[in-house]
Amino acid sequence: MRRREFLAAGAAACAAVACGRKAAPLPPGTLSGTAHRVGHLLRDGTIDAGPAELRKRAVVIVGGGIAGLSAAWRLRLAGFDDFEILELEDAAGGNARWGENPVSRYPLGAHYLPLPTRESRAVRLLLAELGVLRGDPDAPAPAYDERALCFAPQERLYRDGLWREGFEPLAGASARDRDEWRRFHDRMAAFKAARGADGRRAFAIPMALSSRDPRFLALDRLSMRDWLAGEGYAAEAVHWLANYACRDDFGCDYREVSAWAGIHYFACRDAQARDADPDAVLTWPEGNGWIVRGLLARVAPPLTAGALVHRVVEGEREVALGVHLARERRALEIRAEHVVWAAQLRFAARALAGADAGLVAALAEFDHAPWLVANLTLAEPPWERHGAPLAWDNVLYESPGLGYVVATHQDLASRRGPTVITYYEPLTGTPTAAARERLLATSREAWAARVLADLGRPHPELARITERVDVFTNGHAMVRPRTGFVWGDARERVLRHAGRVHFAHSDVSGFSLFEEAQYRGVAAAERVLARLAIRDGTVL
């Protein structure tokens, strides 16, 4: 079934559910997502502040995702504990949140971490604390806990009715297309090794350590699609791979993504491991939620959930925060010496009161991609037929979705019994506002029908073995590194801000990756420590 045929079939399935026509019964499940209704109070300006409780903190961290938790981790490393995290959602974790049922934990977002490069020093230090990295974190090729390294087979690809091991859609390709595939990968390897006139790697992670050489930064002014065309790449497989990478990491089509960001996907990582392939990844049943659980256990941060920060007034000596406590329906005012803003930056544009107009305008330039995630609980694993056996990451070539990962892949004893698979779909192809509206207006039943239709192509038995479909919607999942944005004026304006509000979200990097979120959170915490005259060096 081609993409056009699938879309028509999916639309028909959704219409059947919406119109009440008789159809095969759908498995039960839940519809959940980020706290958009509370967040929309800020967007719509409809918060009734009322009388507020007043309290004081030295530091307030707004946002309990990876950036906010990393800031808290760094403050604790320095022996500093006069801080509090305010989190809009019911639980911490951000894009690394997870769910759990009697079968397994499972991810609601980020589901793996690539081996960290030597430049991602703080990531290595954290993994050493959590017992995943063994020995010296600064070693060129550290050892990792084999239980966290993804078991084989790591990935497979479904195309033309057949599963194939690996990630190369080259079956039946012409000699010219195969040559282009090799040329593309050779070019990415050259970018990986390249250094600018300033001596820095052209594409580093964290991206703040990348070269500022103009010949590399000029790539930001092209889309990834246009860069490929300009370099003479015409092979379908090459264009599919580049677009898949942009949809996977950035939630948007390669026609919109900065070529600098698109190339960074392929060229930023050069990590080595003592007993693993450089392409190996670290994963757990709940994905990066495992790291969140570890951070929460080690840091034990004071965290207030269901807290919407709707007003931030940055003064010379303190920051005043207006907070709406959604659960309790009451107001809170906090006076802090410093604020680490580890929530999405577009929300800061609405919350900052009396701030410089140029800063507010820059923050408003940050746009975010909406995502759909569906967790399917199965009575047994998908059947192993049509080629390569079940892998951890199972990619669909012609699909609006990306494919699925298997939560129980790391548990050998669970391979034959019930399992949970996590399906991902970035909502690309329409403006983000319209895509968010569609995401939130569509019923769980319609989404479930769409997901089952997509996965039913490689797995005709899926409808019979699926026991439930739990749908999770995220309207602002990740910042979109649009053409001209990564090295553009808006991001640079945010970076120049030097007040008592310290921007720390992965948005500050221009794209959403674990390493970027952690780096920005740690960097903000270290700026705060310096301003508080606490001398503790750096872990970056």
ABEGO torsion letter per residue (X at the ends): XBAAAAAAAAAAAAAAAAAGBBBBBBBBEBBBEBBAAAAAAAAAGABBAEBBBBBBBABBBBEABAAAAAAAAAAAAAGBABBBBBBABABBGEAABBBBBAABBBBABBABBBBBBAABAAAAAAAAAAGABBEBAABABBBBBAAABBBOBABBBBBGGBBBBEABBABGBBAAAAAAAAAAAAAAAAAAABBBAAGBBABBOBAAABBABAAAAAAAABBAAAAAAAAGBABAAAAAAAAAAAAAAAGBBAAABBAAAAAAAAAABABBBAABBAABBBBBAAEAAAAAAAAAAAAGBBBBBGBBBABBBBBAABBBBBBBBAAAGBBBBBBBABBBBABBAAAAAAABBGBBAAAAAAAAABBBBBBBBBBBBBABBBBBBGEBBBBABBBBABBABAEBBBAAAABAAAAABBBBBBBBBBBBGBBAAAAAAAAAABBAAAAAAAAAAAAAAABAAAAAABABBBBBBBABABBBBBBGAAABAAAAAAAABABABBBABAAAAGBBBAAAAAAAAAAAAAAAAAAAGBBAEBAX
